[in-house]
Amino acid sequence: MSANPAHDLHSTELDSAAPSLRARVVLALGPTTAIVGVLWGVLQPWRLTLLHPHGQGFWWLLSQPPLYVVLVGVLFRLVVAPGLLDDLEDPEE
């Protein structure tokens, strides 16, 4: 008895489970955006008044552009990317 049919079936399952280049790019967009937001905060620390909050109110501390960029990156990865991946993997298209 030969094991080739079982091997062929196993390799086909592995090939279909590997994400495509498009799927990898979509999955990388969110974390890349979040990393850019962190780098922006590190490279321009005067934009983050959390580091020196003297005389600033809560909303001023919360509304910092680098924090928004990190938040958008995380939300994209958790909320938007799964739907995009479902559309990319849809066999009907």
C-alpha positions in Angstrom: 0.0 0.0 0.0 1.4 3.4 -1.0 1.3 6.5 1.2 1.4 8.9 -1.8 -2.4 9.6 -1.9 -2.3 10.5 1.8 0.7 12.7 1.3 -0.9 14.5 -1.6 -4.0 15.1 0.4 -2.0 16.4 3.3 0.1 18.8 1.1 -3.1 20.1 -0.5 -4.6 20.9 2.9 -1.4 22.8 3.9 -1.3 24.8 0.6 -4.9 25.9 1.1 -4.3 26.9 4.7 -1.3 29.1 3.9 -2.5 32.8 3.6 -2.0 34.5 0.3 0.1 37.6 -0.2 -3.0 39.8 -0.1 -4.1 38.3 3.2 -0.7 38.8 4.7 -0.6 42.4 3.6 -4.1 43.1 5.1 -3.1 41.4 8.3 0.1 43.6 8.4 -1.6 46.9 7.9 -2.9 47.3 11.4 0.2 46.4 13.4 2.3 48.5 11.0 0.1 51.5 11.6 0.3 51.0 15.3 4.1 50.7 15.2 4.3 53.9 13.2 2.2 55.7 15.8 4.5 54.5 18.6 7.5 55.6 16.5 5.9 59.0 15.9 5.4 59.4 19.7 9.1 58.4 20.3 10.5 60.6 17.6 8.3 63.6 18.6 7.8 63.3 22.3 6.6 66.9 22.7 3.4 65.8 20.9 2.6 63.5 23.8 1.5 65.7 26.7 1.1 62.6 28.8 4.8 62.9 29.4 4.5 66.4 30.8 0.9 67.1 31.7 1.4 70.4 33.6 -1.8 72.4 33.4 -3.5 70.2 30.9 -7.0 68.7 31.3 -8.1 65.1 30.7 -9.4 65.7 27.1 -6.2 67.5 26.1 -4.2 64.5 27.4 -6.4 62.0 25.6 -6.5 63.7 22.2 -3.0 63.2 20.9 -2.4 62.3 17.3 0.1 59.5 17.9 -2.3 57.9 20.3 -5.0 58.1 17.6 -2.7 56.4 15.0 -2.0 53.5 17.4 -5.8 53.2 18.2 -6.7 53.1 14.5 -4.0 50.4 13.8 -5.4 48.2 16.6 -9.0 48.8 15.6 -8.2 48.0 12.0 -6.6 44.7 12.9 -9.4 43.6 15.3 -12.5 45.0 13.5 -11.8 45.6 9.8 -9.2 43.0 8.8 -11.3 39.9 9.7 -14.0 41.0 7.3 -11.5 41.8 4.6 -10.0 38.4 4.9 -13.4 36.8 4.7 -14.0 38.6 1.4 -10.5 37.7 0.1 -11.1 34.0 0.9 -14.6 33.9 -0.5 -14.6 31.2 -3.3 -17.7 32.7 -5.1 -15.7 35.7 -6.4 
